[in-house]
C-alpha cells in the first residue's frame, strides 16, 4: 500500500497550493502548508489542505490504509521539528481522521 498513490488518486498532490493569497473561502477551513503524518510512516505529505472538502477524502484514505491520518501546521512538522518522534508529531495535530 502506497499512501502517496492513494493521495494522488484523490487529487491531493504533494506540494499543492490552493491559493496564493492564503485566504480561506467563506465557511471553509484551510490549513496552509499543512503536513500529513501517520503513526507507521511518519510524515508522508505536505501542501495546502481545505479540510472542508478534503477531510472526507482523507477519511477514505485512512480507511484504505487502516490507520488514522493526522494533519499538522507547517511549523509543527517542518525544519527542526520534522524529525521529532511520530507520537510527538501526532500530538500536535490540528485535525485528524478520527474527528467527526
C-alpha positions in Angstrom: 0.0 0.0 0.0 1.5 3.3 -1.1 -0.2 6.2 0.7 1.1 8.7 -1.8 -0.6 6.8 -4.6 -3.9 7.0 -2.6 -3.5 10.7 -2.0 -2.8 11.3 -5.7 -5.9 9.3 -6.7 -7.8 11.9 -4.7 -6.0 14.7 -6.4 -4.1 15.5 -3.2 -0.7 16.1 -4.9 2.3 16.7 -2.7 3.2 20.3 -2.5 -0.1 21.5 -3.9 -1.1 25.2 -3.5 -4.8 26.1 -3.2 -4.4 29.9 -3.2 -1.5 32.3 -3.4 -3.4 34.7 -1.2 -3.8 32.0 1.6 -7.4 33.2 2.1 -9.9 30.5 3.1 -13.2 30.6 1.2 -16.1 31.7 3.3 -17.3 29.0 5.7 -14.3 26.7 4.9 -11.4 25.6 6.9 -8.0 25.6 5.2 -4.6 24.6 6.6 -1.9 26.3 4.6 1.4 24.4 4.2 0.0 21.5 6.1 1.8 18.3 6.8 0.2 14.8 6.9 1.6 12.2 9.3 0.7 8.6 10.1 1.9 6.5 13.0 3.5 3.9 10.9 5.1 6.1 8.2 5.7 9.5 9.9 5.5 12.5 7.6 4.1 11.5 4.2 2.8 14.7 2.6 2.9 18.5 2.6 0.8 21.2 0.9 -2.3 23.2 1.3 -5.5 21.4 2.5 -9.1 22.5 2.6 -10.4 20.4 5.4 -14.0 21.2 4.5 -13.6 19.5 1.1 -10.5 17.3 1.6 -11.5 15.9 5.0 -13.8 13.3 3.5 -11.0 12.2 1.1 -8.6 11.9 3.9 -11.0 9.7 5.9 -11.4 7.4 2.9 -7.7 7.1 2.6 -7.3 6.4 6.3 -9.9 3.6 5.9 -7.9 2.1 3.0 -4.5 2.2 4.8 -6.0 1.0 8.1 -4.8 3.8 10.3 -5.6 7.4 11.2 -4.2 10.4 9.3 -3.0 13.4 11.3 -2.8 17.0 9.8 -0.3 19.4 11.3 0.5 23.0 10.6 3.7 23.9 8.8 5.9 24.8 11.8 4.8 21.7 13.7 6.4 19.3 11.2 9.0 21.1 9.2 12.5 22.4 9.6 13.8 21.5 13.0 10.6 19.7 14.1 10.3 17.3 11.1 12.4 14.6 12.7 10.6 14.7 16.1 9.2 11.3 17.3 6.0 10.4 15.5 4.0 10.3 18.7 5.1 13.9 19.4 4.1 14.9 15.8 0.7 13.3 16.2 0.1 15.1 19.4 0.5 18.4 17.5 -2.3 17.6 15.0 -4.8 20.3 14.4 -7.1 17.8 12.7 -7.3 14.0 12.3 -9.4 11.5 10.5 -10.6 10.4 14.0 -12.7 13.6 14.2 -16.4 13.6 13.3 
